[in-house]
Amino acid sequence: MQYLVILALIVGVYFFFIRERGTKPASPKKDKTQETSNEMVACSACGIYCEVDEALLSNAKYYCSKECVRRG
């Protein structure tokens, strides 16, 4: 009877801790689209470079922040 209890505990620990760890992905794989860098543009007001995705477009000019849009 004691052997069955010990065996049940071992199996329970295995399924609860070890098996759960094996089903999760170890590290998320990056897509090739994420590895490519975005195009950089210069702010028309201050000259700082920022990514096109993060830049603000106003009057066909790129700006790094709302403050630079007001100055430009």
Secondary structure, DSSP 4 states (H G I P E B T S, - for coil): -HHHHHHHHHHHHIIIIIHHHHHS-SSPPPPHHHHSPPPEEE-TTT--EEETTTSEEETTEEESSHHHHHH-
